[in-house]
Amino acid sequence: MTIAPPHHPVRTALPRAAAHPAITPRLVVPGSEDAALDLAAERALGTYDNSAHAADPAAFPDVLEAAGLRGRGGAGFPAHIKWRGVAAGAGPRVVVANGEEGEPASYKDRWLLTHRPHLVLDGLLLAARGVGADRAIVYLSHPETADAVRTAIAELGPTVPAPEVHTVAPTYVAGEESAVCRSINGGPALPTAKPPRPYESGVDGRPTLISNVETLAHAAWISRHGAAAYRAEGTAVSAGTTLVTLGGACARPGVYEVPLGRTVGELFAEVAGGLDAGVHGFLMGGWFAGLAGAEHTATVLCHDELRAAGSGLGCGAITALGADDDPLRVAADIAAWYADESAAQCGVCLNGTKAIRDTFARLAAGDGADGDVAKLARWGQTLPGRGACSFLDGAAALARTAVAYGGPVTTV
């Protein structure tokens, strides 16, 4: 399996999309699988009808809390807490739909933006009313998503606030919250030291809500169907459905809307046509949660259960490693990507990602030195949480999980 060239490519082809057969689709609705839904089709589904909350949009975070919506950008942070944090700041405020999707293993945001841009805009405008924002921005990095969103904005016509589109070059760190604000403010799309955090001082120094585009799409659905209907799928702590990108050694790679609470193995069997023979593990959470052994076929897709298992849901991308995939070579390729994608603003990140890259490269080439595996294990424990953003956490997770994976790593 080819992981990626060192430099992040602008990808042009989206995989197939479908909804899990056991659910009533909320995002991948009939007609959207292969083409964008226009305004008329979206209005027929109730998009932009937020009449239930028109009288008091500021009360909508209560609905989000009851629904249990957690962010779909990677961290799984409760959406209502972010909305309330921004609403509590001194106005005027800003909302940003983050569709940068710099994770090479993930396609779900690109699919959503190109097939259901109106649903994202609906959620963005709902968020603007909910937190009292007079500026709404869609933050993007792929030309096709920018084209789709601009077309939807023109089709929708005047709104208050009027959605803006801000584009950046696709890199992993460009989607980090402080980098989003820095870019919109006219600077480079690179993280800044915190505090202050964007909810305190972000775009133009205002309290800024930055929400993943899928999170906003779910919020729009909740506004029409309610919290109880949202909780009809999922688990008590990870409610609803989610978009996943399933790939690697499986019959039908693609973007799928699935209920949270299924096991990894069940998802591949039920929507991706099953795993190939000889699958020995997975790349979890895109690349950010690192490697996971074959035993994770029994792990439930749930934020807390994956975390307890030493992994993570992240952006919802899961890549199956097949019989021909050498986990050490895979780790070496991803480590090289981390070193290349570092913003190089923090010494600990610059040096840490390079050290992890070089160590994996030696091991993959059969030139490992005494102590290399012990170094990876140590870095996996000591590097998380350091630097201006969490980028280094992903490289550290790769080091930690590769050692835990065993096999060709620990026997070098």
C-alpha positions as CSV (number, residue, x, y, z in Angstrom):
1,M,0.0,0.0,0.0
2,T,1.4,3.4,-0.9
3,I,1.0,5.8,2.0
4,A,1.8,9.2,0.6
5,P,4.6,11.2,-0.9
6,P,6.4,13.5,1.6
7,H,4.5,16.5,0.4
8,H,0.7,16.6,0.9
9,P,-1.0,16.1,-2.5
10,V,-4.1,18.0,-3.6
11,R,-6.3,14.9,-4.2
12,T,-8.7,15.0,-7.2
13,A,-10.8,11.8,-6.9
14,L,-13.3,11.1,-4.2
15,P,-14.1,7.5,-3.3
16,R,-17.7,6.1,-3.4
17,A,-20.1,7.2,-0.7
18,A,-23.0,5.3,0.9
19,A,-25.0,5.1,4.2
20,H,-25.0,2.1,6.5
21,P,-28.0,-0.1,5.5
22,A,-29.3,-0.2,9.1
23,I,-29.8,3.5,9.4
24,T,-32.1,6.2,8.0
25,P,-29.4,8.4,6.4
26,R,-28.9,11.9,7.8
27,L,-25.9,13.1,5.7
28,V,-25.5,10.6,2.8
29,V,-29.2,10.8,1.8
30,P,-30.5,9.3,-1.4
31,G,-29.5,11.3,-4.4
32,S,-26.4,12.7,-2.7
33,E,-24.1,9.7,-3.1
34,D,-22.9,10.7,-6.6
35,A,-23.9,14.3,-7.1
36,A,-24.4,17.5,-5.2
37,L,-27.9,18.4,-4.0
38,D,-29.1,21.7,-5.2
39,L,-31.1,24.2,-3.2
40,A,-34.5,22.9,-4.3
41,A,-33.5,19.3,-3.2
42,E,-32.1,20.6,0.1
43,R,-35.2,22.6,0.9
44,A,-37.3,19.5,0.2
45,L,-35.3,17.9,3.0
46,G,-36.0,20.8,5.3
47,T,-32.6,22.4,5.0
48,Y,-32.6,26.1,6.2
49,D,-35.8,25.5,8.1
50,N,-34.8,26.4,11.6
51,S,-38.2,27.8,12.6
52,A,-38.3,25.7,15.8
53,H,-35.4,27.9,17.2
54,A,-36.2,31.2,15.5
55,A,-37.6,32.8,18.6
56,D,-34.5,32.1,20.7
57,P,-31.5,30.8,18.7
58,A,-29.3,31.4,21.8
59,A,-31.0,28.5,23.5
60,F,-29.9,26.0,20.8
61,P,-26.7,25.0,22.7
62,D,-29.1,23.4,25.2
63,V,-30.4,21.2,22.3
64,L,-26.9,20.3,21.3
65,E,-26.1,19.3,24.9
66,A,-29.2,17.1,25.0
67,A,-28.3,15.5,21.7
68,G,-24.8,14.8,22.8
69,L,-23.2,16.1,19.7
70,R,-19.4,15.9,19.8
71,G,-17.1,17.6,17.3
72,R,-16.2,15.7,14.2
73,G,-12.9,17.4,13.5
74,G,-10.8,15.0,15.6
75,A,-10.9,15.7,19.3
76,G,-14.6,14.8,19.9
77,F,-15.1,17.9,22.1
78,P,-18.7,18.5,23.1
79,A,-20.2,21.0,20.6
80,H,-22.4,22.8,23.1
81,I,-19.4,23.8,25.3
82,K,-17.7,25.5,22.3
83,W,-20.8,27.3,21.3
84,R,-21.5,28.6,24.9
85,G,-17.8,29.6,25.3
86,V,-18.0,31.9,22.2
87,A,-21.5,33.2,23.1
88,A,-20.2,34.2,26.5
89,G,-17.5,36.4,25.0
90,A,-17.8,40.1,24.3
91,G,-19.4,40.7,20.9
92,P,-19.2,41.0,18.0
93,R,-18.3,37.3,17.3
94,V,-17.2,35.2,14.4
95,V,-18.1,31.6,13.3
96,V,-15.9,29.5,11.0
97,A,-16.8,26.3,9.2
98,N,-13.5,24.4,9.1
99,G,-13.3,22.2,6.0
100,E,-9.5,22.3,5.4
101,E,-9.1,18.5,5.9
102,G,-5.4,18.3,5.8
103,E,-5.4,14.6,6.9
104,P,-4.3,12.6,3.8
105,A,-6.3,9.5,4.8
106,S,-9.6,11.4,5.2
107,Y,-12.1,12.3,2.4
108,K,-15.3,12.8,4.4
109,D,-15.2,16.6,4.7
110,R,-14.5,16.9,1.0
111,W,-17.4,14.7,0.2
112,L,-19.7,16.6,2.4
113,L,-18.7,20.0,1.0
114,T,-19.0,18.9,-2.6
115,H,-22.2,16.9,-2.2
116,R,-24.1,18.8,0.5
117,P,-22.7,22.3,0.8
118,H,-26.1,23.7,1.6
119,L,-26.3,21.5,4.7
120,V,-23.0,22.9,5.9
121,L,-24.1,26.5,5.2
122,D,-27.3,25.8,7.1
123,G,-25.3,24.7,10.1
124,L,-22.9,27.7,9.8
125,L,-25.8,30.2,9.7
126,L,-27.4,28.4,12.6
127,A,-24.2,28.7,14.6
128,A,-23.9,32.4,13.8
129,R,-27.4,33.0,15.2
130,G,-26.7,30.8,18.2
131,V,-23.6,32.6,19.3
132,G,-24.5,36.1,18.1
133,A,-22.0,36.3,15.3
134,D,-22.0,38.9,12.5
135,R,-19.4,37.2,10.4
136,A,-19.5,33.6,9.0
137,I,-16.6,32.1,7.1
138,V,-16.1,28.8,5.3
139,Y,-12.4,27.8,5.5
140,L,-11.2,25.5,2.7
141,S,-8.1,24.1,1.0
142,H,-9.3,22.2,-2.1
143,P,-10.5,23.9,-5.3
144,E,-13.5,21.7,-5.8
145,T,-14.8,22.4,-2.3
146,A,-14.4,26.1,-2.7
147,D,-16.2,26.0,-6.1
148,A,-19.1,23.9,-4.6
149,V,-19.5,26.3,-1.6
150,R,-19.4,29.4,-3.7
151,T,-22.0,27.9,-6.0
152,A,-24.2,27.1,-3.1
153,I,-23.8,30.6,-1.6
154,A,-24.8,32.2,-4.9
155,E,-27.8,29.9,-5.2
156,L,-28.9,30.7,-1.7
157,G,-28.9,34.4,-2.1
158,P,-28.5,37.1,0.5
159,T,-28.3,36.0,4.2
160,V,-27.3,37.6,7.4
161,P,-24.5,37.2,7.9
162,A,-23.3,36.7,4.4
163,P,-21.0,33.6,4.3
164,E,-17.5,34.3,3.1
165,V,-15.0,31.8,1.6
166,H,-11.4,31.7,2.7
167,T,-9.0,29.3,0.9
168,V,-5.5,28.1,1.9
169,A,-3.0,25.7,0.6
170,P,-3.6,22.1,1.9
171,T,-1.4,21.2,4.8
172,Y,-2.1,19.3,8.0
173,V,-1.4,22.2,10.4
174,A,-3.5,24.7,8.3
175,G,-6.6,23.2,9.9
176,E,-5.5,23.8,13.5
177,E,-7.7,26.3,15.1
178,S,-5.1,29.0,15.8
179,A,-3.7,28.6,12.3
180,V,-7.2,29.1,10.9
181,C,-7.6,32.4,12.7
182,R,-4.0,33.5,11.7
183,S,-4.7,32.8,8.0
184,I,-8.0,34.6,8.0
185,N,-6.3,37.5,9.7
186,G,-3.9,37.8,6.8
187,G,-1.0,35.7,8.2
188,P,0.4,32.3,7.3
189,A,-1.7,29.2,8.1
190,L,0.5,28.2,11.0
191,P,-0.4,27.6,14.7
192,T,0.2,30.2,17.3
193,A,1.0,29.9,21.0
194,K,-2.0,29.7,23.4
195,P,-3.5,31.4,25.3
196,P,-5.5,33.2,24.1
197,R,-7.6,30.5,22.4
198,P,-9.8,31.3,19.4
199,Y,-13.0,31.3,21.6
200,E,-11.4,34.1,23.5
201,S,-9.6,36.0,20.7
202,G,-9.6,34.7,17.2
203,V,-10.5,36.3,13.9
204,D,-10.0,40.0,14.2
205,G,-9.4,39.5,17.9
206,R,-13.0,38.5,18.4
207,P,-14.4,35.4,20.1
208,T,-14.5,32.9,17.3
209,L,-16.3,29.5,17.0
210,I,-14.3,27.2,14.8
211,S,-16.3,24.1,14.0
212,N,-15.7,21.2,11.6
213,V,-18.0,21.2,8.6
214,E,-19.5,17.8,9.6
215,T,-20.2,19.0,13.1
216,L,-22.2,21.9,11.6
217,A,-24.1,19.5,9.3
218,H,-25.1,17.4,12.3
219,A,-26.2,20.6,14.1
220,A,-28.4,21.6,11.2
221,W,-30.0,18.1,11.2
222,I,-30.6,18.3,15.0
223,S,-32.3,21.7,14.6
224,R,-35.1,20.1,12.6
225,H,-35.3,16.6,14.1
226,G,-34.4,17.2,17.7
227,A,-32.1,15.7,20.3
228,A,-34.0,12.5,21.0
229,A,-34.1,11.6,17.3
230,Y,-30.3,12.3,17.1
231,R,-29.7,9.9,20.0
232,A,-31.7,7.1,18.2
233,E,-28.3,6.1,16.8
234,G,-25.0,5.8,18.6
235,T,-24.0,5.2,22.2
236,A,-24.7,7.1,25.4
237,V,-21.3,8.9,25.1
238,S,-20.9,9.0,21.3
239,A,-24.3,9.8,20.0
240,G,-25.6,9.8,16.4
241,T,-24.1,8.8,13.1
242,T,-20.7,9.8,11.8
243,L,-18.9,9.9,8.4
244,V,-15.9,7.6,8.2
245,T,-13.4,7.0,5.4
246,L,-12.7,3.3,5.2
247,G,-9.7,2.2,3.1
248,G,-6.8,-0.1,2.6
249,A,-7.2,-3.8,2.4
250,C,-11.0,-4.0,2.0
251,A,-13.4,-4.7,-0.9
252,R,-15.0,-1.3,-1.2
253,P,-13.0,1.7,0.1
254,G,-15.2,4.8,0.5
255,V,-16.9,7.4,2.6
256,Y,-19.7,6.0,4.7
257,E,-22.3,7.3,7.1
258,V,-22.4,4.8,10.0
259,P,-23.9,4.6,13.4
260,L,-21.4,5.1,16.3
261,G,-21.3,2.0,18.5
262,R,-20.5,-0.7,15.8
263,T,-17.1,-2.5,16.0
264,V,-14.4,-1.7,13.5
265,G,-14.8,-5.2,12.1
266,E,-18.5,-4.9,11.8
267,L,-18.2,-1.6,9.9
268,F,-15.8,-3.1,7.3
269,A,-18.1,-6.1,6.9
270,E,-21.4,-4.1,6.7
271,V,-20.5,-1.2,4.4
272,A,-17.0,-1.8,2.9
273,G,-17.6,-5.4,1.6
274,G,-15.4,-7.0,4.2
275,L,-11.7,-7.1,5.0
276,D,-9.2,-8.8,2.7
277,A,-7.5,-12.0,3.9
278,G,-4.4,-11.5,6.0
279,V,-5.4,-8.1,7.5
280,H,-3.1,-7.7,10.6
281,G,-4.0,-4.2,11.8
282,F,-5.2,-0.7,11.1
283,L,-4.2,2.9,10.9
284,M,-6.7,4.6,13.2
285,G,-8.1,8.1,13.3
286,G,-6.5,8.9,10.0
287,W,-2.9,8.8,10.9
288,F,-3.2,10.7,14.2
289,A,-4.0,7.7,16.4
290,G,-1.2,5.5,14.9
291,L,-1.2,1.8,14.4
292,A,-3.6,-0.7,16.0
293,G,-3.4,-4.5,15.9
294,A,-5.9,-6.9,14.4
295,E,-7.5,-7.3,17.8
296,H,-9.0,-3.8,17.2
297,T,-11.5,-5.4,14.8
298,A,-13.5,-5.9,18.0
299,T,-13.1,-2.3,19.3
300,V,-16.3,-0.2,19.3
301,L,-16.3,3.0,17.2
302,C,-16.9,5.3,20.1
303,H,-14.7,8.2,21.3
304,D,-14.2,6.9,24.8
305,E,-13.9,3.2,24.0
306,L,-11.2,3.9,21.4
307,R,-9.4,6.2,23.8
308,A,-9.5,3.5,26.5
309,A,-8.1,1.0,24.0
310,G,-5.1,3.3,23.4
311,S,-6.3,4.5,20.0
312,G,-8.7,7.2,18.8
313,L,-11.5,8.1,16.4
314,G,-9.9,11.3,15.2
315,C,-11.2,12.3,11.8
316,G,-13.0,8.9,11.4
317,A,-10.5,7.5,8.8
318,I,-9.5,3.9,9.3
319,T,-7.1,2.1,6.9
320,A,-6.8,-1.7,7.0
321,L,-3.3,-3.1,6.7
322,G,-3.2,-6.2,4.5
323,A,-0.8,-9.1,4.1
324,D,1.5,-7.1,1.8
325,D,1.7,-4.1,4.1
326,D,4.8,-4.1,6.2
327,P,3.8,-2.1,9.4
328,L,7.4,-0.9,9.9
329,R,7.6,0.4,6.4
330,V,4.2,2.0,6.8
331,A,5.3,3.7,10.0
332,A,8.5,4.9,8.4
333,D,6.5,6.5,5.5
334,I,4.1,8.2,7.9
335,A,6.9,9.4,10.1
336,A,8.6,11.0,7.1
337,W,5.3,12.8,6.3
338,Y,5.1,14.1,9.9
339,A,8.6,15.5,9.7
340,D,7.8,17.2,6.4
341,E,4.5,18.6,7.5
342,S,5.7,20.1,10.8
343,A,5.3,23.9,10.9
344,A,8.9,24.0,12.1
345,Q,8.0,26.8,14.6
346,C,8.7,24.9,17.8
347,G,12.1,23.2,18.3
348,V,10.6,20.3,20.1
349,C,8.3,19.5,17.2
350,L,11.0,20.1,14.5
351,N,13.5,18.0,16.3
352,G,11.0,15.4,17.6
353,T,9.4,14.6,14.3
354,K,12.8,14.4,12.6
355,A,14.2,12.0,15.3
356,I,11.1,9.8,15.0
357,R,11.4,9.8,11.2
358,D,15.2,9.0,11.2
359,T,14.7,6.2,13.7
360,F,11.9,4.5,11.8
361,A,13.9,4.9,8.6
362,R,16.9,3.1,10.1
363,L,14.7,0.3,11.4
364,A,12.8,-0.1,8.1
365,A,16.2,-0.3,6.3
366,G,17.5,-3.0,8.7
367,D,20.0,-0.6,10.1
368,G,18.5,-0.1,13.6
369,A,20.8,0.6,16.4
370,D,20.6,-0.6,20.0
371,G,18.2,1.5,21.9
372,D,16.1,2.7,18.9
373,V,13.0,0.9,20.0
374,A,13.4,2.1,23.5
375,K,13.7,5.7,22.1
376,L,10.5,5.3,20.2
377,A,8.7,4.1,23.3
378,R,10.0,7.0,25.4
379,W,9.2,9.6,22.8
380,G,5.7,8.1,22.6
381,Q,5.2,8.9,26.3
382,T,7.1,12.2,26.7
383,L,6.4,14.3,23.6
384,P,2.6,14.6,23.6
385,G,1.3,18.0,24.8
386,R,4.5,19.8,23.8
387,G,4.7,22.6,21.2
388,A,2.3,25.3,20.1
389,C,-0.3,22.8,18.7
390,S,-1.0,19.1,19.0
391,F,0.7,18.1,15.7
392,L,3.6,16.4,17.6
393,D,1.1,14.3,19.4
394,G,0.4,12.4,16.2
395,A,4.0,11.6,15.6
396,A,4.4,10.5,19.2
397,A,1.3,8.3,18.9
398,L,2.8,6.7,15.9
399,A,6.0,5.9,17.8
400,R,4.1,4.6,20.9
401,T,1.6,2.4,18.9
402,A,4.3,1.0,16.6
403,V,6.2,-0.3,19.6
404,A,3.0,-1.7,21.0
405,Y,2.2,-3.3,17.6
406,G,5.2,-5.5,18.1
407,G,6.3,-7.8,15.3
408,P,9.0,-6.3,13.0
409,V,9.4,-3.2,15.2
410,T,10.3,-4.8,18.5
411,T,12.2,-7.7,17.0
412,V,14.7,-5.5,15.2
